[in-house]
Amino acid sequence: MNDWLLYLIITAALAFAVSSWWGVRSLKALHTRSAVQEDTYHPGLSRQRVAVVMNPVKAKSSEATALIRRACLSAGWDAPVFFETTAEDPGYSQAEAALASGADVVLVGGGDGTVRVVAEKLARTNVPMGLIPLGTGNLLARNIDLDVYDLHGNVQTALFGHQRHIDMARMGIRNSRTGTSSEHAFLVIAGMGMDAEVVGDTNDGLKKAVGWLAYTEAGVRHLPGRRKKVSIALDDQPEQSRKIRSVLFANCGLIPGGIDFIPQAMIDDGMLDVVVMSPRSAIGWIAMYAKIMFKHKRNLPVMSYYRSGKIVIKCAEPVATQIDGDPSGEATDVTVRVEPGSLLVRVTESKGGEMAAGESTPH
């Protein structure tokens, strides 16, 4: 690797880390996430049948299992039933088995992928999902204001906490070159273009070593590149023609590092916040970076925001896609839609329609 490129990567990583630290402090001091649809409420059950979908290869999975068993025993409930994910099945059949067991609440111990799979099965069932974040990003947990480093507290919230409905979204992708198509649920942010390329090209070893900072190295390598022409239609309105580097579809906007990437994206407003990024050079990327980090309200020509319940994007050549930080293949046609209030999740108690960042409720 050239010395100048190595220097650029190190500088970018340090800048990202410092600004992320600053972002965490700012969020704790200033940021609130609105619950625009409803306040949290307690389920009101004196006893609960508990099922757990657990990814056994995650760090602290054994500790989480012990904490869940102990908490249920202390409450005088039946022993929880555990369903372990496998490399072949990341949680689909396990979530179905958990529902078939008659569970009053389904706990999910794992990373974003496991959470997304179980959420897809629990959507519209009115069976609450309790989060035991054990992954690297833990994106949904961060966006419902759980402390991802407090394992005991998360077990308490998942079993004894309040609950609220949140939106889920789906992205359908079709590749006209290969004839393949699929549909994926997501909870936080899906995207197409450079962001998906970075997700797919991040070094797994580096990710395990430094966590979310590994994306910085891949991001620097993917900064050079050309824009691609696409058509965008919002809520079945006439198509717009744009040249883009990346398009993001946000159900909510908080990402690792304490960065509120899309502050206006609320998890229960029945809408998706769409960000179209079209920089031509490094100057454009730097301008967008500064806007995000310092929450500058000035509009940028290379960064456009929209709100919509449905988005259709078509492009002549296949473009990489991602859902909640996992690669989801290349697509020439993408259809994204929100499913308002379709998922019930366990959270800490909040009042007055607000959930304060970093706020926790003692149990």
Backbone torsions as a table, in degrees:
resi	resn	phi	psi	omega
1	MET	NA	134.5	179.5
2	ASN	-60.6	146.4	-178.7
3	ASP	-59.8	-39.5	-177.3
4	TRP	-66.8	-34.5	179.6
5	LEU	-71.0	-40.3	177.1
6	LEU	-61.8	-42.4	178.4
7	TYR	-61.8	-41.9	-179.3
8	LEU	-63.6	-42.0	-179.8
9	ILE	-64.0	-45.8	-179.9
10	ILE	-62.7	-43.7	179.7
11	THR	-62.4	-44.1	-179.8
12	ALA	-63.6	-41.6	-179.6
13	ALA	-63.9	-43.3	178.6
14	LEU	-64.4	-43.1	179.0
15	ALA	-62.7	-41.2	-179.6
16	PHE	-64.9	-41.7	-179.1
17	ALA	-64.8	-44.7	-179.4
18	VAL	-64.2	-46.2	-178.8
19	SER	-67.5	-31.0	177.5
20	SER	-68.5	-41.2	175.5
21	TRP	-59.4	-42.7	177.7
22	TRP	-62.8	-38.5	179.9
23	GLY	-64.2	-39.6	178.6
24	VAL	-61.3	-46.0	179.6
25	ARG	-61.1	-43.1	-178.8
26	SER	-65.1	-40.9	-179.6
27	LEU	-63.7	-43.5	-179.5
28	LYS	-62.7	-32.8	-176.9
29	ALA	-84.2	-36.6	-166.3
30	LEU	-121.6	-29.6	-164.5
31	HIS	-85.7	137.8	170.2
32	THR	-129.7	148.7	178.1
33	ARG	-111.2	120.5	-177.1
34	SER	-74.9	138.5	167.9
35	ALA	-102.1	88.9	-168.4
36	VAL	-76.9	-19.8	-176.5
37	GLN	-91.2	-42.1	-174.5
38	GLU	-160.0	156.9	169.9
39	ASP	-77.1	163.7	172.9
40	THR	-71.6	156.9	177.7
41	TYR	-146.0	155.7	-179.4
42	HIS	-86.5	139.9	-177.9
43	PRO	-65.0	-23.4	174.6
44	GLY	75.5	20.3	179.6
45	LEU	-97.1	132.3	178.1
46	SER	-80.6	-28.4	176.2
47	ARG	-132.8	148.3	180.0
48	GLN	-137.3	140.6	168.6
49	ARG	-88.6	121.8	-171.7
50	VAL	-110.8	127.3	171.5
51	ALA	-116.5	146.6	-177.2
52	VAL	-130.8	126.2	170.9
53	VAL	-101.0	114.8	-171.7
54	MET	-121.7	133.7	170.7
55	ASN	-88.5	105.4	-170.6
56	PRO	-71.8	-13.2	-178.2
57	VAL	-88.0	-7.9	-179.9
58	LYS	-74.1	145.3	175.0
59	ALA	-59.7	141.5	178.9
60	LYS	71.4	10.1	177.7
61	SER	-65.0	-37.9	178.6
62	SER	-66.3	-41.0	178.6
63	GLU	-64.9	-41.5	178.8
64	ALA	-63.1	-41.6	178.9
65	THR	-59.6	-45.3	-180.0
66	ALA	-63.6	-41.1	179.8
67	LEU	-64.7	-40.2	-179.7
68	ILE	-66.6	-45.2	179.0
69	ARG	-60.0	-45.5	-177.4
70	ARG	-64.7	-40.8	-178.7
71	ALA	-66.2	-41.0	178.8
72	CYS	-66.3	-40.4	178.1
73	LEU	-63.0	-44.1	-179.8
74	SER	-63.9	-31.6	-179.8
75	ALA	-80.7	-8.1	-178.8
76	GLY	78.8	21.0	179.8
77	TRP	-92.3	167.8	172.2
78	ASP	-62.4	155.1	178.9
79	ALA	-62.7	139.0	179.0
80	PRO	-66.5	151.0	177.8
81	VAL	-102.2	128.4	-175.8
82	PHE	-106.2	139.8	175.8
83	PHE	-128.7	115.4	-175.5
84	GLU	-92.5	136.4	176.4
85	THR	-75.4	163.6	178.3
86	THR	-132.0	171.7	177.3
87	ALA	-64.1	-32.5	-179.0
88	GLU	-80.9	-29.0	-177.8
89	ASP	-132.6	104.4	-175.5
90	PRO	-77.8	6.7	175.9
91	GLY	142.6	-3.2	-177.3
92	TYR	-63.3	-57.9	-178.2
93	SER	-69.8	-30.4	179.2
94	GLN	-65.8	-41.6	178.2
95	ALA	-66.6	-39.0	177.1
96	GLU	-63.1	-41.7	178.3
97	ALA	-65.6	-36.7	178.4
98	ALA	-63.5	-42.6	177.1
99	LEU	-66.2	-41.1	-179.4
100	ALA	-64.7	-23.9	179.6
101	SER	-74.6	-6.1	-179.6
102	GLY	80.6	26.8	-177.4
103	ALA	-62.9	140.8	172.7
104	ASP	-84.6	-22.0	176.5
105	VAL	-150.8	142.1	177.7
106	VAL	-115.8	118.4	177.6
107	LEU	-91.1	144.9	179.7
108	VAL	-123.0	115.2	176.9
109	GLY	-108.2	109.3	-178.2
110	GLY	167.0	-160.9	179.7
111	GLY	-96.4	-168.1	-175.6
112	ASP	-61.7	-35.9	-179.7
113	GLY	-63.9	-45.1	178.5
114	THR	-63.8	-43.7	179.4
115	VAL	-59.6	-43.9	-177.9
116	ARG	-64.4	-42.0	-179.1
117	VAL	-65.0	-46.2	-179.7
118	VAL	-67.1	-39.5	178.3
119	ALA	-60.0	-38.4	179.4
120	GLU	-61.4	-36.4	179.6
121	LYS	-78.0	-31.2	-177.9
122	LEU	-84.3	-15.6	-177.7
123	ALA	-56.6	134.4	176.8
124	ARG	68.0	11.2	176.1
125	THR	-93.9	-18.4	-174.4
126	ASN	66.2	14.8	169.7
127	VAL	-90.4	121.8	-174.7
128	PRO	-71.2	151.0	175.4
129	MET	-108.1	128.2	175.2
130	GLY	-105.2	130.7	-174.2
131	LEU	-95.8	128.3	169.8
132	ILE	-118.1	85.3	-172.6
133	PRO	-67.5	121.5	-179.7
134	LEU	-127.7	7.9	-175.0
135	GLY	-95.9	-164.3	179.4
136	THR	-87.1	-46.6	-176.8
137	GLY	-89.3	-47.1	-178.3
138	ASN	50.6	51.4	-170.2
139	LEU	-65.1	-47.4	-179.2
140	LEU	-64.5	-42.0	179.6
141	ALA	-56.3	-42.4	179.0
142	ARG	-64.3	-37.4	-175.6
143	ASN	-79.0	-13.5	171.4
144	ILE	-108.4	19.9	168.6
145	ASP	65.4	36.3	169.5
146	LEU	-87.5	146.6	174.5
147	ASP	-82.7	105.7	-172.6
148	VAL	-69.1	-8.8	179.4
149	TYR	-100.6	-1.3	-177.5
150	ASP	-106.5	84.8	-176.5
151	LEU	-62.8	-46.7	179.7
152	HIS	-60.2	-45.0	-179.9
153	GLY	-63.1	-37.5	179.6
154	ASN	-68.9	-36.2	175.0
155	VAL	-63.9	-42.7	179.0
156	GLN	-62.3	-43.4	179.4
157	THR	-65.2	-43.2	-178.1
158	ALA	-63.1	-33.6	-177.3
159	LEU	-92.8	-39.2	-170.3
160	PHE	-120.7	3.0	-173.4
161	GLY	-80.1	-176.1	173.9
162	HIS	-82.6	-178.3	178.9
163	GLN	-149.1	162.6	-179.6
164	ARG	-157.1	157.3	175.3
165	HIS	-88.9	140.2	175.4
166	ILE	-130.2	164.8	177.8
167	ASP	-80.0	153.0	168.1
168	MET	-125.9	163.5	179.6
169	ALA	-136.0	162.4	178.1
170	ARG	-132.0	141.9	175.9
171	MET	-123.2	118.1	173.8
172	GLY	-95.2	131.0	-179.5
173	ILE	-123.7	141.3	177.3
174	ARG	-136.0	136.0	178.2
175	ASN	-113.3	106.0	-176.6
176	SER	-68.4	-20.3	179.3
177	ARG	-72.5	-39.8	-176.5
178	THR	-102.4	-15.8	-177.9
179	GLY	79.5	8.7	-179.1
180	THR	-90.0	153.3	176.3
181	SER	-151.0	154.5	178.9
182	SER	-161.0	167.9	177.3
183	GLU	-135.2	140.0	-175.4
184	HIS	-134.9	137.2	171.9
185	ALA	-83.0	150.3	171.2
186	PHE	-147.0	160.3	-172.8
187	LEU	-118.2	-24.8	-174.3
188	VAL	-117.9	-79.9	-176.7
189	ILE	-139.2	128.0	168.8
190	ALA	-110.4	164.5	-178.9
191	GLY	-164.4	170.1	175.3
192	MET	-142.9	145.4	-178.8
193	GLY	106.9	-142.2	-172.2
194	MET	-61.7	-39.7	-178.7
195	ASP	-59.2	-39.9	178.6
196	ALA	-70.3	-34.9	176.5
197	GLU	-62.9	-41.2	179.4
198	VAL	-64.5	-45.3	178.9
199	VAL	-57.9	-43.9	-177.6
200	GLY	-74.1	-16.7	-174.6
201	ASP	-112.1	8.3	178.7
202	THR	-75.4	133.7	-178.1
203	ASN	-68.6	121.6	-177.1
204	ASP	-62.9	-39.8	178.9
205	GLY	-63.6	-41.9	178.7
206	LEU	-67.2	-36.5	179.0
207	LYS	-63.2	-40.1	178.1
208	LYS	-67.3	-31.7	-176.0
209	ALA	-79.4	-43.8	-173.5
210	VAL	-122.0	5.7	176.7
211	GLY	69.6	-139.4	-173.9
212	TRP	-64.1	-18.6	179.2
213	LEU	-65.5	-17.4	179.0
214	ALA	-62.4	-26.9	179.9
215	TYR	-66.2	-24.5	-179.7
216	THR	-63.2	-43.2	-178.8
217	GLU	-62.3	-45.4	178.8
218	ALA	-67.9	-35.8	179.7
219	GLY	-62.3	-41.4	179.1
220	VAL	-63.6	-40.1	-179.4
221	ARG	-66.7	-27.1	-177.0
222	HIS	-97.5	3.0	179.0
223	LEU	-59.5	-46.6	176.1
224	PRO	-68.2	144.1	179.7
225	GLY	158.8	164.6	-177.6
226	ARG	-101.8	153.7	175.1
227	ARG	-76.0	153.3	-180.0
228	LYS	-119.9	140.3	-177.7
229	LYS	-81.8	129.8	179.4
230	VAL	-137.3	164.2	169.4
231	SER	-112.8	139.0	-176.9
232	ILE	-125.4	128.6	176.2
233	ALA	-124.1	126.0	-179.4
234	LEU	-106.8	126.3	178.0
235	ASP	48.7	45.9	176.5
236	ASP	62.2	20.9	174.8
237	GLN	-82.5	169.1	179.4
238	PRO	-55.8	148.4	-178.3
239	GLU	-69.7	146.8	170.7
240	GLN	-111.8	142.2	176.7
241	SER	-97.9	126.8	-179.0
242	ARG	-137.4	155.5	168.6
243	LYS	-107.2	123.2	-170.5
244	ILE	-128.7	156.6	165.3
245	ARG	-102.5	-32.3	-177.2
246	SER	-159.7	146.5	172.6
247	VAL	-130.0	130.3	179.3
248	LEU	-114.1	142.8	177.7
249	PHE	-119.7	107.9	-170.0
250	ALA	-107.8	121.8	168.8
251	ASN	-83.1	-32.0	171.3
252	CYS	-153.7	167.9	-163.2
253	GLY	-121.3	3.4	-176.7
254	LEU	-87.2	127.5	-178.8
255	ILE	-121.1	168.0	-178.0
256	PRO	-55.2	152.3	-178.4
257	GLY	92.5	5.2	-179.0
258	GLY	74.6	18.2	-176.7
259	ILE	-91.7	121.9	176.1
260	ASP	-90.1	87.3	-170.9
261	PHE	-64.7	-37.6	179.7
262	ILE	-133.5	85.1	-172.2
263	PRO	-58.2	-31.0	-175.8
264	GLN	-79.9	-7.0	-177.6
265	ALA	-80.0	114.9	180.0
266	MET	-109.4	143.5	-168.5
267	ILE	-80.9	-4.0	-178.4
268	ASP	-140.3	30.6	-178.6
269	ASP	-97.8	2.7	177.9
270	GLY	71.5	17.2	-178.9
271	MET	-136.8	158.7	171.4
272	LEU	-107.9	141.6	174.9
273	ASP	-99.8	121.7	-174.1
274	VAL	-106.4	129.0	178.7
275	VAL	-118.3	119.6	178.6
276	VAL	-105.5	119.3	-177.4
277	MET	-113.1	127.7	-174.8
278	SER	-138.2	47.3	179.4
279	PRO	-69.5	146.4	177.5
280	ARG	-97.9	-18.0	-173.6
281	SER	-149.9	178.4	179.0
282	ALA	-61.7	-31.2	180.0
283	ILE	-61.8	-40.4	178.3
284	GLY	-63.7	-41.5	178.1
285	TRP	-64.1	-41.7	-179.9
286	ILE	-63.8	-41.1	179.4
287	ALA	-62.5	-42.1	178.7
288	MET	-66.2	-41.7	178.9
289	TYR	-58.5	-45.8	-179.9
290	ALA	-64.3	-40.0	179.9
291	LYS	-62.1	-43.1	-178.5
292	ILE	-68.3	-48.2	-174.2
293	MET	-67.1	-37.1	-176.4
294	PHE	-103.3	9.2	175.7
295	LYS	52.1	42.8	-179.3
296	HIS	-74.0	134.1	-175.6
297	LYS	-87.0	-7.5	-178.6
298	ARG	-68.6	135.0	179.8
299	ASN	-72.4	145.7	176.3
300	LEU	-116.8	134.7	178.5
301	PRO	-59.8	-25.2	-176.0
302	VAL	-93.8	6.0	-176.6
303	MET	-144.8	107.1	-175.6
304	SER	-114.2	141.9	-179.5
305	TYR	-114.5	140.0	175.8
306	TYR	-139.4	158.9	173.4
307	ARG	-125.1	133.4	-175.1
308	SER	-160.6	154.1	175.2
309	GLY	-91.5	-18.1	-179.9
310	LYS	-146.9	136.6	179.9
311	ILE	-134.2	132.5	175.8
312	VAL	-122.3	125.8	179.4
313	ILE	-125.6	133.1	178.4
314	LYS	-126.1	140.8	178.4
315	CYS	-141.5	152.7	-175.0
316	ALA	-72.4	-31.6	-178.5
317	GLU	-119.2	150.8	-178.8
318	PRO	-60.2	139.1	-179.5
319	VAL	-125.9	141.6	179.5
320	ALA	-65.7	145.8	176.9
321	THR	-128.6	161.1	176.1
322	GLN	-148.6	152.8	175.6
323	ILE	-129.5	119.4	179.2
324	ASP	48.0	40.0	175.1
325	GLY	86.0	8.3	176.0
326	ASP	-116.7	135.4	178.1
327	PRO	-60.9	140.9	-179.4
328	SER	-129.8	20.8	174.7
329	GLY	93.1	174.3	178.9
330	GLU	-94.4	150.5	-177.1
331	ALA	-143.7	147.4	168.9
332	THR	-103.5	-18.3	178.0
333	ASP	-134.6	128.7	179.2
334	VAL	-128.7	130.4	174.6
335	THR	-124.1	121.7	-177.5
336	VAL	-121.1	133.7	178.1
337	ARG	-142.7	151.4	-180.0
338	VAL	-93.8	149.5	173.7
339	GLU	-119.1	92.4	-171.8
340	PRO	-61.5	134.9	172.6
341	GLY	55.3	29.4	-171.8
342	SER	-87.0	-10.5	-175.5
343	LEU	-126.7	132.8	177.5
344	LEU	-100.9	126.4	-177.8
345	VAL	-128.7	150.7	175.7
346	ARG	-84.4	134.8	-177.0
347	VAL	-141.9	172.7	171.4
348	THR	-75.6	157.2	-177.1
349	GLU	-66.7	140.3	174.6
350	SER	-139.3	158.9	-177.4
351	LYS	-123.9	151.7	169.8
352	GLY	65.8	25.2	175.2
353	GLY	74.9	19.5	179.1
354	GLU	-129.9	146.3	172.2
355	MET	-123.0	111.9	-176.4
356	ALA	-81.1	137.8	-179.1
357	ALA	-62.5	132.8	178.7
358	GLY	81.5	-4.8	-177.2
359	GLU	-73.0	141.0	176.4
360	SER	-137.1	156.5	-179.2
361	THR	-115.8	125.2	179.0
362	PRO	-68.1	148.8	179.0
363	HIS	-118.0	NA	NA
